[in-house]
């Protein structure tokens, strides 16, 4: 079953970073908005990448929501 999760990309101070690329393997990439958030649809076994780096690999049912990725 598919579910929507939010991916939050922030700097080391917790400030959201806009324009970051979020991609689910095999899907079209999306960019984070002005708050650093991107909504993605996932299902089954999934790999999630931020700017080309894997930030999650596992089952969609176990994925954190939101998935927070800190850069730096």
CHARMM-style PDB file with segment names, atoms N, HN, CA, C and O in Angstrom:
ATOM      1  N   UNK     1       0.839  -1.185   0.000  1.00  0.00      PROA
ATOM      2  CA  UNK     1       0.000   0.000   0.000  1.00  0.00      PROA
ATOM      3  C   UNK     1       0.884   1.249   0.000  1.00  0.00      PROA
ATOM      4  O   UNK     1       1.824   1.353   0.787  1.00  0.00      PROA
ATOM      5  N   UNK     2       0.579   2.171  -0.870  1.00  0.00      PROA
ATOM      6  HN  UNK     2      -0.185   2.086  -1.510  1.00  0.00      PROA
ATOM      7  CA  UNK     2       1.353   3.406  -0.985  1.00  0.00      PROA
ATOM      8  C   UNK     2       1.023   4.353   0.157  1.00  0.00      PROA
ATOM      9  O   UNK     2      -0.098   4.382   0.665  1.00  0.00      PROA
ATOM     10  N   UNK     3       2.038   5.132   0.549  1.00  0.00      PROA
ATOM     11  HN  UNK     3       2.949   5.108   0.137  1.00  0.00      PROA
ATOM     12  CA  UNK     3       1.802   6.169   1.548  1.00  0.00      PROA
ATOM     13  C   UNK     3       2.637   7.390   1.209  1.00  0.00      PROA
ATOM     14  O   UNK     3       3.661   7.296   0.532  1.00  0.00      PROA
ATOM     15  N   UNK     4       2.182   8.532   1.689  1.00  0.00      PROA
ATOM     16  HN  UNK     4       1.351   8.608   2.239  1.00  0.00      PROA
ATOM     17  CA  UNK     4       2.877   9.798   1.464  1.00  0.00      PROA
ATOM     18  C   UNK     4       3.674  10.124   2.717  1.00  0.00      PROA
ATOM     19  O   UNK     4       3.152  10.058   3.830  1.00  0.00      PROA
ATOM     20  N   UNK     5       4.946  10.476   2.531  1.00  0.00      PROA
ATOM     21  HN  UNK     5       5.370  10.529   1.628  1.00  0.00      PROA
ATOM     22  CA  UNK     5       5.741  10.960   3.655  1.00  0.00      PROA
ATOM     23  C   UNK     5       6.372  12.290   3.278  1.00  0.00      PROA
ATOM     24  O   UNK     5       6.550  12.600   2.100  1.00  0.00      PROA
ATOM     25  N   UNK     6       6.704  13.065   4.292  1.00  0.00      PROA
ATOM     26  HN  UNK     6       6.560  12.813   5.248  1.00  0.00      PROA
ATOM     27  CA  UNK     6       7.421  14.317   4.099  1.00  0.00      PROA
ATOM     28  C   UNK     6       8.900  14.077   4.352  1.00  0.00      PROA
ATOM     29  O   UNK     6       9.278  13.454   5.345  1.00  0.00      PROA
ATOM     30  N   UNK     7       9.730  14.573   3.449  1.00  0.00      PROA
ATOM     31  HN  UNK     7       9.422  15.079   2.642  1.00  0.00      PROA
ATOM     32  CA  UNK     7      11.175  14.555   3.641  1.00  0.00      PROA
ATOM     33  C   UNK     7      11.579  15.989   3.953  1.00  0.00      PROA
ATOM     34  O   UNK     7      11.311  16.904   3.174  1.00  0.00      PROA
ATOM     35  N   UNK     8      12.225  16.177   5.098  1.00  0.00      PROA
ATOM     36  HN  UNK     8      12.443  15.434   5.731  1.00  0.00      PROA
ATOM     37  CA  UNK     8      12.685  17.497   5.521  1.00  0.00      PROA
ATOM     38  C   UNK     8      14.201  17.533   5.372  1.00  0.00      PROA
ATOM     39  O   UNK     8      14.901  16.675   5.908  1.00  0.00      PROA
ATOM     40  N   UNK     9      14.708  18.527   4.643  1.00  0.00      PROA
ATOM     41  HN  UNK     9      14.138  19.225   4.207  1.00  0.00      PROA
ATOM     42  CA  UNK     9      16.150  18.700   4.482  1.00  0.00      PROA
ATOM     43  C   UNK     9      16.523  20.002   5.175  1.00  0.00      PROA
ATOM     44  O   UNK     9      15.998  21.068   4.851  1.00  0.00      PROA
ATOM     45  N   UNK    10      17.439  19.900   6.136  1.00  0.00      PROA
ATOM     46  HN  UNK    10      17.866  19.035   6.400  1.00  0.00      PROA
ATOM     47  CA  UNK    10      17.807  21.090   6.900  1.00  0.00      PROA
ATOM     48  C   UNK    10      19.315  21.162   7.095  1.00  0.00      PROA
ATOM     49  O   UNK    10      20.036  20.184   6.899  1.00  0.00      PROA
ATOM     50  N   UNK    11      19.773  22.353   7.489  1.00  0.00      PROA
ATOM     51  HN  UNK    11      19.187  23.148   7.648  1.00  0.00      PROA
ATOM     52  CA  UNK    11      21.193  22.524   7.772  1.00  0.00      PROA
ATOM     53  C   UNK    11      21.482  22.082   9.204  1.00  0.00      PROA
ATOM     54  O   UNK    11      20.588  21.598   9.898  1.00  0.00      PROA
ATOM     55  N   UNK    12      22.713  22.247   9.641  1.00  0.00      PROA
ATOM     56  HN  UNK    12      23.439  22.640   9.077  1.00  0.00      PROA
ATOM     57  CA  UNK    12      23.108  21.781  10.972  1.00  0.00      PROA
ATOM     58  C   UNK    12      22.411  22.536  12.096  1.00  0.00      PROA
ATOM     59  O   UNK    12      22.405  22.075  13.237  1.00  0.00      PROA
ATOM     60  N   UNK    13      21.820  23.701  11.786  1.00  0.00      PROA
ATOM     61  HN  UNK    13      21.825  24.076  10.859  1.00  0.00      PROA
ATOM     62  CA  UNK    13      21.075  24.477  12.782  1.00  0.00      PROA
ATOM     63  C   UNK    13      19.583  24.184  12.758  1.00  0.00      PROA
ATOM     64  O   UNK    13      18.825  24.755  13.542  1.00  0.00      PROA
ATOM     65  N   UNK    14      19.154  23.295  11.863  1.00  0.00      PROA
ATOM     66  HN  UNK    14      19.769  22.831  11.227  1.00  0.00      PROA
ATOM     67  CA  UNK    14      17.744  22.943  11.779  1.00  0.00      PROA
ATOM     68  C   UNK    14      16.925  23.813  10.851  1.00  0.00      PROA
ATOM     69  O   UNK    14      15.700  23.695  10.819  1.00  0.00      PROA
ATOM     70  N   UNK    15      17.576  24.692  10.088  1.00  0.00      PROA
ATOM     71  HN  UNK    15      18.571  24.789  10.114  1.00  0.00      PROA
ATOM     72  CA  UNK    15      16.873  25.550   9.132  1.00  0.00      PROA
ATOM     73  C   UNK    15      16.616  24.783   7.839  1.00  0.00      PROA
ATOM     74  O   UNK    15      17.520  24.140   7.307  1.00  0.00      PROA
ATOM     75  N   UNK    16      15.385  24.849   7.332  1.00  0.00      PROA
ATOM     76  HN  UNK    16      14.650  25.372   7.764  1.00  0.00      PROA
ATOM     77  CA  UNK    16      15.028  24.158   6.100  1.00  0.00      PROA
ATOM     78  C   UNK    16      15.803  24.679   4.905  1.00  0.00      PROA
ATOM     79  O   UNK    16      16.051  25.880   4.794  1.00  0.00      PROA
ATOM     80  N   UNK    17      16.183  23.782   4.015  1.00  0.00      PROA
ATOM     81  HN  UNK    17      15.981  22.807   4.105  1.00  0.00      PROA
ATOM     82  CA  UNK    17      16.933  24.137   2.809  1.00  0.00      PROA
ATOM     83  C   UNK    17      16.056  23.929   1.578  1.00  0.00      PROA
ATOM     84  O   UNK    17      15.622  22.812   1.293  1.00  0.00      PROA
ATOM     85  N   UNK    18      15.804  25.009   0.858  1.00  0.00      PROA
ATOM     86  HN  UNK    18      16.157  25.916   1.089  1.00  0.00      PROA
ATOM     87  CA  UNK    18      14.959  24.910  -0.336  1.00  0.00      PROA
ATOM     88  C   UNK    18      15.777  24.463  -1.538  1.00  0.00      PROA
ATOM     89  O   UNK    18      16.996  24.629  -1.569  1.00  0.00      PROA
ATOM     90  N   UNK    19      15.093  23.892  -2.529  1.00  0.00      PROA
ATOM     91  HN  UNK    19      14.102  23.757  -2.504  1.00  0.00      PROA
ATOM     92  CA  UNK    19      15.716  23.522  -3.786  1.00  0.00      PROA
ATOM     93  C   UNK    19      16.567  22.267  -3.753  1.00  0.00      PROA
ATOM     94  O   UNK    19      17.325  22.015  -4.690  1.00  0.00      PROA
ATOM     95  N   UNK    20      16.461  21.470  -2.689  1.00  0.00      PROA
ATOM     96  HN  UNK    20      15.845  21.674  -1.928  1.00  0.00      PROA
ATOM     97  CA  UNK    20      17.227  20.230  -2.590  1.00  0.00      PROA
ATOM     98  C   UNK    20      16.491  19.122  -3.345  1.00  0.00      PROA
ATOM     99  O   UNK    20      15.261  19.067  -3.317  1.00  0.00      PROA
ATOM    100  N   UNK    21      17.223  18.254  -4.010  1.00  0.00      PROA
ATOM    101  HN  UNK    21      18.222  18.299  -4.033  1.00  0.00      PROA
ATOM    102  CA  UNK    21      16.620  17.189  -4.810  1.00  0.00      PROA
ATOM    103  C   UNK    21      16.343  15.964  -3.953  1.00  0.00      PROA
ATOM    104  O   UNK    21      17.243  15.422  -3.312  1.00  0.00      PROA
ATOM    105  N   UNK    22      15.083  15.536  -3.951  1.00  0.00      PROA
ATOM    106  HN  UNK    22      14.352  15.976  -4.472  1.00  0.00      PROA
ATOM    107  CA  UNK    22      14.656  14.333  -3.234  1.00  0.00      PROA
ATOM    108  C   UNK    22      14.150  13.350  -4.279  1.00  0.00      PROA
ATOM    109  O   UNK    22      13.321  13.698  -5.120  1.00  0.00      PROA
ATOM    110  N   UNK    23      14.653  12.119  -4.221  1.00  0.00      PROA
ATOM    111  HN  UNK    23      15.326  11.836  -3.538  1.00  0.00      PROA
ATOM    112  CA  UNK    23      14.284  11.133  -5.240  1.00  0.00      PROA
ATOM    113  C   UNK    23      14.031   9.774  -4.614  1.00  0.00      PROA
ATOM    114  O   UNK    23      14.799   9.298  -3.777  1.00  0.00      PROA
ATOM    115  N   UNK    24      12.952   9.172  -5.034  1.00  0.00      PROA
ATOM    116  HN  UNK    24      12.328   9.558  -5.713  1.00  0.00      PROA
ATOM    117  CA  UNK    24      12.675   7.774  -4.712  1.00  0.00      PROA
ATOM    118  C   UNK    24      13.193   6.973  -5.893  1.00  0.00      PROA
ATOM    119  O   UNK    24      12.928   7.323  -7.043  1.00  0.00      PROA
ATOM    120  N   UNK    25      13.929   5.900  -5.623  1.00  0.00      PROA
ATOM    121  HN  UNK    25      14.145   5.616  -4.689  1.00  0.00      PROA
ATOM    122  CA  UNK    25      14.497   5.093  -6.702  1.00  0.00      PROA
ATOM    123  C   UNK    25      13.409   4.704  -7.701  1.00  0.00      PROA
ATOM    124  O   UNK    25      12.370   4.160  -7.329  1.00  0.00      PROA
ATOM    125  N   UNK    26      13.671   4.996  -8.982  1.00  0.00      PROA
ATOM    126  HN  UNK    26      14.515   5.438  -9.284  1.00  0.00      PROA
ATOM    127  CA  UNK    26      12.746   4.652 -10.048  1.00  0.00      PROA
ATOM    128  C   UNK    26      11.640   5.664 -10.290  1.00  0.00      PROA
ATOM    129  O   UNK    26      10.790   5.458 -11.156  1.00  0.00      PROA
ATOM    130  N   UNK    27      11.641   6.756  -9.535  1.00  0.00      PROA
ATOM    131  HN  UNK    27      12.331   6.923  -8.831  1.00  0.00      PROA
ATOM    132  CA  UNK    27      10.602   7.787  -9.673  1.00  0.00      PROA
ATOM    133  C   UNK    27      11.233   9.108 -10.106  1.00  0.00      PROA
ATOM    134  O   UNK    27      12.455   9.259 -10.101  1.00  0.00      PROA
ATOM    135  N   UNK    28      10.385  10.054 -10.478  1.00  0.00      PROA
ATOM    136  HN  UNK    28       9.393   9.932 -10.482  1.00  0.00      PROA
ATOM    137  CA  UNK    28      10.837  11.383 -10.861  1.00  0.00      PROA
ATOM    138  C   UNK    28      11.250  12.168  -9.619  1.00  0.00      PROA
ATOM    139  O   UNK    28      10.520  12.174  -8.628  1.00  0.00      PROA
ATOM    140  N   UNK    29      12.415  12.834  -9.654  1.00  0.00      PROA
ATOM    141  HN  UNK    29      13.008  12.829 -10.460  1.00  0.00      PROA
ATOM    142  CA  UNK    29      12.840  13.614  -8.490  1.00  0.00      PROA
ATOM    143  C   UNK    29      11.959  14.838  -8.276  1.00  0.00      PROA
ATOM    144  O   UNK    29      11.346  15.352  -9.211  1.00  0.00      PROA
ATOM    145  N   UNK    30      11.908  15.295  -7.023  1.00  0.00      PROA
ATOM    146  HN  UNK    30      12.406  14.877  -6.263  1.00  0.00      PROA
ATOM    147  CA  UNK    30      11.197  16.516  -6.660  1.00  0.00      PROA
ATOM    148  C   UNK    30      12.160  17.404  -5.881  1.00  0.00      PROA
ATOM    149  O   UNK    30      13.185  16.934  -5.385  1.00  0.00      PROA
ATOM    150  N   UNK    31      11.827  18.687  -5.776  1.00  0.00      PROA
ATOM    151  HN  UNK    31      10.995  19.068  -6.179  1.00  0.00      PROA
ATOM    152  CA  UNK    31      12.655  19.649  -5.041  1.00  0.00      PROA
ATOM    153  C   UNK    31      11.954  20.048  -3.746  1.00  0.00      PROA
ATOM    154  O   UNK    31      10.725  20.084  -3.676  1.00  0.00      PROA
ATOM    155  N   UNK    32      12.750  20.346  -2.725  1.00  0.00      PROA
ATOM    156  HN  UNK    32      13.748  20.317  -2.782  1.00  0.00      PROA
ATOM    157  CA  UNK    32      12.171  20.834  -1.477  1.00  0.00      PROA
ATOM    158  C   UNK    32      11.641  22.249  -1.677  1.00  0.00      PROA
ATOM    159  O   UNK    32      12.157  23.016  -2.491  1.00  0.00      PROA
ATOM    160  N   UNK    33      10.596  22.577  -0.913  1.00  0.00      PROA
ATOM    161  HN  UNK    33      10.177  21.955  -0.252  1.00  0.00      PROA
ATOM    162  CA  UNK    33       9.997  23.905  -0.998  1.00  0.00      PROA
ATOM    163  C   UNK    33      10.782  24.896  -0.129  1.00  0.00      PROA
ATOM    164  O   UNK    33      11.864  24.570   0.359  1.00  0.00      PROA
ATOM    165  N   UNK    34      10.245  26.090   0.061  1.00  0.00      PROA
ATOM    166  HN  UNK    34       9.366  26.355  -0.335  1.00  0.00      PROA
ATOM    167  CA  UNK    34      10.946  27.140   0.804  1.00  0.00      PROA
ATOM    168  C   UNK    34      11.182  26.785   2.271  1.00  0.00      PROA
ATOM    169  O   UNK    34      12.022  27.403   2.925  1.00  0.00      PROA
ATOM    170  N   UNK    35      10.455  25.801   2.794  1.00  0.00      PROA
ATOM    171  HN  UNK    35       9.773  25.299   2.263  1.00  0.00      PROA
ATOM    172  CA  UNK    35      10.644  25.374   4.186  1.00  0.00      PROA
ATOM    173  C   UNK    35      11.555  24.155   4.296  1.00  0.00      PROA
ATOM    174  O   UNK    35      11.834  23.690   5.401  1.00  0.00      PROA
ATOM    175  N   UNK    36      12.021  23.635   3.161  1.00  0.00      PROA
ATOM    176  HN  UNK    36      11.795  24.013   2.263  1.00  0.00      PROA
ATOM    177  CA  UNK    36      12.887  22.461   3.163  1.00  0.00      PROA
ATOM    178  C   UNK    36      12.139  21.146   3.100  1.00  0.00      PROA
ATOM    179  O   UNK    36      12.721  20.091   3.352  1.00  0.00      PROA
ATOM    180  N   UNK    37      10.845  21.190   2.766  1.00  0.00      PROA
ATOM    181  HN  UNK    37      10.372  22.047   2.561  1.00  0.00      PROA
ATOM    182  CA  UNK    37      10.012  19.983   2.767  1.00  0.00      PROA
ATOM    183  C   UNK    37       9.657  19.544   1.352  1.00  0.00      PROA
ATOM    184  O   UNK    37       9.409  20.367   0.470  1.00  0.00      PROA
ATOM    185  N   UNK    38       9.639  18.218   1.156  1.00  0.00      PROA
ATOM    186  HN  UNK    38       9.840  17.550   1.872  1.00  0.00      PROA
ATOM    187  CA  UNK    38       9.159  17.623  -0.093  1.00  0.00      PROA
ATOM    188  C   UNK    38       8.296  16.424   0.264  1.00  0.00      PROA
ATOM    189  O   UNK    38       8.694  15.590   1.078  1.00  0.00      PROA
ATOM    190  N   UNK    39       7.115  16.333  -0.340  1.00  0.00      PROA
ATOM    191  HN  UNK    39       6.792  17.011  -1.000  1.00  0.00      PROA
ATOM    192  CA  UNK    39       6.222  15.191  -0.116  1.00  0.00      PROA
ATOM    193  C   UNK    39       6.472  14.165  -1.214  1.00  0.00      PROA
ATOM    194  O   UNK    39       6.523  14.506  -2.396  1.00  0.00      PROA
ATOM    195  N   UNK    40       6.629  12.902  -0.811  1.00  0.00      PROA
ATOM    196  HN  UNK    40       6.587  12.625   0.149  1.00  0.00      PROA
ATOM    197  CA  UNK    40       6.856  11.827  -1.773  1.00  0.00      PROA
ATOM    198  C   UNK    40       5.910  10.670  -1.480  1.00  0.00      PROA
ATOM    199  O   UNK    40       5.454  10.488  -0.351  1.00  0.00      PROA
ATOM    200  N   UNK    41       5.628   9.896  -2.520  1.00  0.00      PROA
ATOM    201  HN  UNK    41       5.999  10.045  -3.437  1.00  0.00      PROA
ATOM    202  CA  UNK    41       4.788   8.706  -2.383  1.00  0.00      PROA
ATOM    203  C   UNK    41       5.704   7.495  -2.449  1.00  0.00      PROA
ATOM    204  O   UNK    41       6.507   7.359  -3.372  1.00  0.00      PROA
ATOM    205  N   UNK    42       5.573   6.605  -1.448  1.00  0.00      PROA
ATOM    206  HN  UNK    42       4.920   6.716  -0.698  1.00  0.00      PROA
ATOM    207  CA  UNK    42       6.416   5.412  -1.408  1.00  0.00      PROA
ATOM    208  C   UNK    42       5.560   4.176  -1.185  1.00  0.00      PROA
ATOM    209  O   UNK    42       4.456   4.257  -0.647  1.00  0.00      PROA
ATOM    210  N   UNK    43       6.084   3.033  -1.607  1.00  0.00      PROA
ATOM    211  HN  UNK    43       6.981   2.968  -2.044  1.00  0.00      PROA
ATOM    212  CA  UNK    43       5.410   1.756  -1.362  1.00  0.00      PROA
ATOM    213  C   UNK    43       6.418   0.627  -1.477  1.00  0.00      PROA
ATOM    214  O   UNK    43       7.444   0.758  -2.144  1.00  0.00      PROA
ATOM    215  N   UNK    44       6.116  -0.479  -0.821  1.00  0.00      PROA
ATOM    216  HN  UNK    44       5.283  -0.586  -0.279  1.00  0.00      PROA
ATOM    217  CA  UNK    44       6.985  -1.653  -0.876  1.00  0.00      PROA
ATOM    218  C   UNK    44       8.338  -1.399  -0.249  1.00  0.00      PROA
ATOM    219  O   UNK    44       8.447  -0.732   0.780  1.00  0.00      PROA
ATOM    220  N   UNK    45       9.368  -1.938  -0.880  1.00  0.00      PROA
ATOM    221  HN  UNK    45       9.280  -2.480  -1.716  1.00  0.00      PROA
ATOM    222  CA  UNK    45      10.746  -1.701  -0.460  1.00  0.00      PROA
ATOM    223  C   UNK    45      11.238  -0.476  -1.216  1.00  0.00      PROA
ATOM    224  O   UNK    45      11.065  -0.388  -2.432  1.00  0.00      PROA
ATOM    225  N   UNK    46      11.844   0.463  -0.513  1.00  0.00      PROA
ATOM    226  HN  UNK    46      11.984   0.391   0.474  1.00  0.00      PROA
ATOM    227  CA  UNK    46      12.120   1.757  -1.118  1.00  0.00      PROA
ATOM    228  C   UNK    46      13.508   2.269  -0.733  1.00  0.00      PROA
ATOM    229  O   UNK    46      13.998   2.020   0.368  1.00  0.00      PROA
ATOM    230  N   UNK    47      14.128   2.991  -1.670  1.00  0.00      PROA
ATOM    231  HN  UNK    47      13.730   3.194  -2.565  1.00  0.00      PROA
ATOM    232  CA  UNK    47      15.362   3.732  -1.411  1.00  0.00      PROA
ATOM    233  C   UNK    47      15.066   5.197  -1.682  1.00  0.00      PROA
ATOM    234  O   UNK    47      14.510   5.545  -2.724  1.00  0.00      PROA
ATOM    235  N   UNK    48      15.444   6.061  -0.729  1.00  0.00      PROA
ATOM    236  HN  UNK    48      15.896   5.778   0.117  1.00  0.00      PROA
ATOM    237  CA  UNK    48      15.202   7.497  -0.852  1.00  0.00      PROA
ATOM    238  C   UNK    48      16.549   8.207  -0.838  1.00  0.00      PROA
ATOM    239  O   UNK    48      17.416   7.909  -0.016  1.00  0.00      PROA
ATOM    240  N   UNK    49      16.709   9.150  -1.763  1.00  0.00      PROA
ATOM    241  HN  UNK    49      16.005   9.392  -2.430  1.00  0.00      PROA
ATOM    242  CA  UNK    49      17.961   9.879  -1.911  1.00  0.00      PROA
ATOM    243  C   UNK    49      17.724  11.378  -1.763  1.00  0.00      PROA
ATOM    244  O   UNK    49      16.684  11.895  -2.169  1.00  0.00      PROA
ATOM    245  N   UNK    50      18.709  12.074  -1.172  1.00  0.00      PROA
ATOM    246  HN  UNK    50      19.554  11.654  -0.842  1.00  0.00      PROA
ATOM    247  CA  UNK    50      18.720  13.531  -1.129  1.00  0.00      PROA
ATOM    248  C   UNK    50      20.021  13.974  -1.788  1.00  0.00      PROA
ATOM    249  O   UNK    50      21.111  13.635  -1.328  1.00  0.00      PROA
ATOM    250  N   UNK    51      19.893  14.729  -2.863  1.00  0.00      PROA
ATOM    251  HN  UNK    51      19.007  15.004  -3.237  1.00  0.00      PROA
ATOM    252  CA  UNK    51      21.052  15.205  -3.622  1.00  0.00      PROA
ATOM    253  C   UNK    51      22.004  14.066  -3.983  1.00  0.00      PROA
ATOM    254  O   UNK    51      23.223  14.229  -3.947  1.00  0.00      PROA
ATOM    255  N   UNK    52      21.436  12.913  -4.329  1.00  0.00      PROA
ATOM    256  HN  UNK    52      20.445  12.780  -4.358  1.00  0.00      PROA
ATOM    257  CA  UNK    52      22.230  11.782  -4.781  1.00  0.00      PROA
ATOM    258  C   UNK    52      22.752  10.862  -3.689  1.00  0.00      PROA
ATOM    259  O   UNK    52      23.349   9.830  -3.994  1.00  0.00      PROA
ATOM    260  N   UNK    53      22.541  11.212  -2.416  1.00  0.00      PROA
ATOM    261  HN  UNK    53      22.056  12.050  -2.168  1.00  0.00      PROA
ATOM    262  CA  UNK    53      22.995  10.383  -1.305  1.00  0.00      PROA
ATOM    263  C   UNK    53      21.823   9.633  -0.691  1.00  0.00      PROA
ATOM    264  O   UNK    53      20.782  10.223  -0.404  1.00  0.00      PROA
ATOM    265  N   UNK    54      21.996   8.336  -0.492  1.00  0.00      PROA
ATOM    266  HN  UNK    54      22.842   7.857  -0.726  1.00  0.00      PROA
ATOM    267  CA  UNK    54      20.914   7.536   0.082  1.00  0.00      PROA
ATOM    268  C   UNK    54      20.705   7.916   1.550  1.00  0.00      PROA
ATOM    269  O   UNK    54      21.644   7.900   2.346  1.00  0.00      PROA
ATOM    270  N   UNK    55      19.450   8.260   1.897  1.00  0.00      PROA
ATOM    271  HN  UNK    55      18.687   8.273   1.250  1.00  0.00      PROA
ATOM    272  CA  UNK    55      19.126   8.631   3.275  1.00  0.00      PROA
ATOM    273  C   UNK    55      18.183   7.632   3.930  1.00  0.00      PROA
ATOM    274  O   UNK    55      17.986   7.668   5.144  1.00  0.00      PROA
ATOM    275  N   UNK    56      17.596   6.738   3.130  1.00  0.00      PROA
ATOM    276  HN  UNK    56      17.757   6.709   2.143  1.00  0.00      PROA
ATOM    277  CA  UNK    56      16.739   5.688   3.682  1.00  0.00      PROA
ATOM    278  C   UNK    56      16.690   4.527   2.706  1.00  0.00      PROA
ATOM    279  O   UNK    56      16.625   4.715   1.491  1.00  0.00      PROA
ATOM    280  N   UNK    57      16.722   3.314   3.268  1.00  0.00      PROA
ATOM    281  HN  UNK    57      16.775   3.162   4.255  1.00  0.00      PROA
ATOM    282  CA  UNK    57      16.566   2.109   2.466  1.00  0.00      PROA
ATOM    283  C   UNK    57      15.835   1.098   3.340  1.00  0.00      PROA
ATOM    284  O   UNK    57      16.367   0.660   4.360  1.00  0.00      PROA
ATOM    285  N   UNK    58      14.635   0.731   2.951  1.00  0.00      PROA
ATOM    286  HN  UNK    58      14.203   1.087   2.123  1.00  0.00      PROA
ATOM    287  CA  UNK    58      13.864  -0.219   3.744  1.00  0.00      PROA
ATOM    288  C   UNK    58      12.427  -0.258   3.291  1.00  0.00      PROA
ATOM    289  O   UNK    58      12.096   0.169   2.185  1.00  0.00      PROA
ATOM    290  N   UNK    59      11.580  -0.769   4.151  1.00  0.00      PROA
ATOM    291  HN  UNK    59      11.849  -1.116   5.050  1.00  0.00      PROA
ATOM    292  CA  UNK    59      10.167  -0.888   3.787  1.00  0.00      PROA
ATOM    293  C   UNK    59       9.454   0.445   3.974  1.00  0.00      PROA
ATOM    294  O   UNK    59       9.771   1.219   4.878  1.00  0.00      PROA
ATOM    295  N   UNK    60       8.492   0.691   3.107  1.00  0.00      PROA
ATOM    296  HN  UNK    60       8.235   0.062   2.373  1.00  0.00      PROA
ATOM    297  CA  UNK    60       7.706   1.915   3.200  1.00  0.00      PROA
ATOM    298  C   UNK    60       6.961   1.978   4.527  1.00  0.00      PROA
ATOM    299  O   UNK    60       6.811   3.053   5.107  1.00  0.00      PROA
ATOM    300  N   UNK    61       6.497   0.835   5.004  1.00  0.00      PROA
ATOM    301  HN  UNK    61       6.619  -0.038   4.533  1.00  0.00      PROA
ATOM    302  CA  UNK    61       5.729   0.822   6.252  1.00  0.00      PROA
ATOM    303  C   UNK    61       6.573   1.200   7.462  1.00  0.00      PROA
ATOM    304  O   UNK    61       6.025   1.627   8.478  1.00  0.00      PROA
ATOM    305  N   UNK    62       7.904   1.053   7.378  1.00  0.00      PROA
ATOM    306  HN  UNK    62       8.349   0.706   6.553  1.00  0.00      PROA
ATOM    307  CA  UNK    62       8.789   1.392   8.493  1.00  0.00      PROA
ATOM    308  C   UNK    62       9.450   2.759   8.345  1.00  0.00      PROA
ATOM    309  O   UNK    62      10.174   3.192   9.241  1.00  0.00      PROA
ATOM    310  N   UNK    63       9.213   3.436   7.238  1.00  0.00      PROA
ATOM    311  HN  UNK    63       8.624   3.084   6.510  1.00  0.00      PROA
ATOM    312  CA  UNK    63       9.859   4.729   6.992  1.00  0.00      PROA
ATOM    313  C   UNK    63       9.348   5.779   7.973  1.00  0.00      PROA
ATOM    314  O   UNK    63       8.144   5.873   8.211  1.00  0.00      PROA
ATOM    315  N   UNK    64      10.266   6.574   8.547  1.00  0.00      PROA
ATOM    316  HN  UNK    64      11.244   6.498   8.353  1.00  0.00      PROA
ATOM    317  CA  UNK    64       9.828   7.643   9.452  1.00  0.00      PROA
ATOM    318  C   UNK    64       9.083   8.728   8.679  1.00  0.00      PROA
ATOM    319  O   UNK    64       9.369   8.978   7.508  1.00  0.00      PROA
ATOM    320  N   UNK    65       8.139   9.359   9.337  1.00  0.00      PROA
ATOM    321  HN  UNK    65       7.906   9.155  10.288  1.00  0.00      PROA
ATOM    322  CA  UNK    65       7.387  10.456   8.726  1.00  0.00      PROA
ATOM    323  C   UNK    65       7.196  11.545   9.769  1.00  0.00      PROA
ATOM    324  O   UNK    65       6.392  11.377  10.686  1.00  0.00      PROA
ATOM    325  N   UNK    66       7.917  12.662   9.652  1.00  0.00      PROA
ATOM    326  HN  UNK    66       8.570  12.799   8.907  1.00  0.00      PROA
ATOM    327  CA  UNK    66       8.772  13.020   8.517  1.00  0.00      PROA
ATOM    328  C   UNK    66      10.134  12.325   8.586  1.00  0.00      PROA
ATOM    329  O   UNK    66      10.597  11.920   9.652  1.00  0.00      PROA
ATOM    330  N   UNK    67      10.747  12.205   7.429  1.00  0.00      PROA
ATOM    331  HN  UNK    67      10.371  12.534   6.563  1.00  0.00      PROA
ATOM    332  CA  UNK    67      12.122  11.729   7.322  1.00  0.00      PROA
ATOM    333  C   UNK    67      12.988  12.985   7.315  1.00  0.00      PROA
ATOM    334  O   UNK    67      12.905  13.793   6.390  1.00  0.00      PROA
ATOM    335  N   UNK    68      13.812  13.150   8.338  1.00  0.00      PROA
ATOM    336  HN  UNK    68      13.880  12.494   9.089  1.00  0.00      PROA
ATOM    337  CA  UNK    68      14.619  14.365   8.479  1.00  0.00      PROA
ATOM    338  C   UNK    68      16.063  14.067   8.105  1.00  0.00      PROA
ATOM    339  O   UNK    68      16.689  13.155   8.646  1.00  0.00      PROA
ATOM    340  N   UNK    69      16.578  14.859   7.165  1.00  0.00      PROA
ATOM    341  HN  UNK    69      16.070  15.599   6.726  1.00  0.00      PROA
ATOM    342  CA  UNK    69      17.978  14.718   6.734  1.00  0.00      PROA
ATOM    343  C   UNK    69      18.692  16.033   7.012  1.00  0.00      PROA
ATOM    344  O   UNK    69      18.333  17.079   6.471  1.00  0.00      PROA
ATOM    345  N   UNK    70      19.711  15.961   7.866  1.00  0.00      PROA
ATOM    346  HN  UNK    70      20.003  15.111   8.306  1.00  0.00      PROA
ATOM    347  CA  UNK    70      20.515  17.152   8.178  1.00  0.00      PROA
ATOM    348  C   UNK    70      21.782  17.149   7.340  1.00  0.00      PROA
ATOM    349  O   UNK    70      22.508  16.156   7.285  1.00  0.00      PROA
ATOM    350  N   UNK    71      22.034  18.276   6.688  1.00  0.00      PROA
ATOM    351  HN  UNK    71      21.445  19.082   6.732  1.00  0.00      PROA
ATOM    352  CA  UNK    71      23.260  18.443   5.907  1.00  0.00      PROA
ATOM    353  C   UNK    71      24.263  19.220   6.752  1.00  0.00      PROA
ATOM    354  O   UNK    71      23.909  20.179   7.439  1.00  0.00      PROA
ATOM    355  N   UNK    72      25.515  18.789   6.688  1.00  0.00      PROA
ATOM    356  HN  UNK    72      25.802  18.010   6.130  1.00  0.00      PROA
ATOM    357  CA  UNK    72      26.564  19.549   7.356  1.00  0.00      PROA
ATOM    358  C   UNK    72      26.830  19.215   8.754  1.00  0.00      PROA
ATOM    359  OT1 UNK    72      27.703  19.819   9.378  1.00  0.00      PROA
TER     360      UNK     72
END
